[in-house]
Amino acid sequence: MDTAALPDDYFDVLAVDMPCCSAQTDLNALHYVEAAGFARYSFVTTDPEGELPPPPAGVQALEDLLGTDLRQVIARY
């Protein structure tokens, strides 16, 4: 990630060569211990009573509205 990050901490290209096997992949395709993702935008909910993870029907409605697949990364601070 240090190699892919620009000086302003944004990512321009997510393509990487894996040091273990020289395979080409991208940072979104790696399997992380916890859910992770790289995005231009994020939706943040702050409802402490909200169901986590959000119900599939709600996620599907957002995907349909936006015209793209979404990746959920649940974070609690």
N, C-alpha and C positions, 0 to 999 in steps of 0.2 A: 504494500500500500504506500510505503514511503516513496517508491519509485514512480507510482502512478499519480501521486498527489502533486498538484501545482503549488507554487509558492503561497497562494492565497488559501490553501487548504481545500480547494475544489478539485474534482477529478475530471480530467478531459477525456482520457482513453482508459477503459477498464481492462484492455487486453494485457495478459501477462504470460510469460514463459515460466512454467513450474520448474523450480530448481532441482526437484527430485528426479524428474523424468524428461525434462525439456518439452513436455506437452504444452500446447497453446490452449488457453482458456480465458475466461474473464472473471473479474472479482465477484460478480453476481452469481456465477455458477459454482463457486466453491462451497463446500459444506462447512458451515460454522457451528460451533457448539450451541450457541443461541441463535435465534432468527436474526438475520442481518440483511441489509440491502443498501444500495446506492441509488439515490433518487434526486430528481430536480425539485420535487414538491413532496410535501407530507401533509397528511390529514391528522390532526391531533384532537382527541376527545378528552374532555376534562370532567365528564360525568362520573362521580365516584359510585353511583348506583348502576352505571351501565354494565352490561354483560360483556365479559372478556373471555375468549375472543368474541367479537361481534357476530351475531347470527349470520349464517351463510346467505340468507335472503337479503339482508341489508347490504352485505358486501357485493352481492350480485347486482343489486339495484345501482350501487355506485359505479361498478364496472360498466354496466349498460349505459349509464348517463355519460360517463367519461369516454367510452369507446376504447377501453384498454383494460388489461388484466392488472390487478393490484396484488401487492405482496404485503401481508400483515407482519409487522414487527411490533410486538407488545413490549412496551417499556414502562417501568414503574420507577418514579424518582422519589 
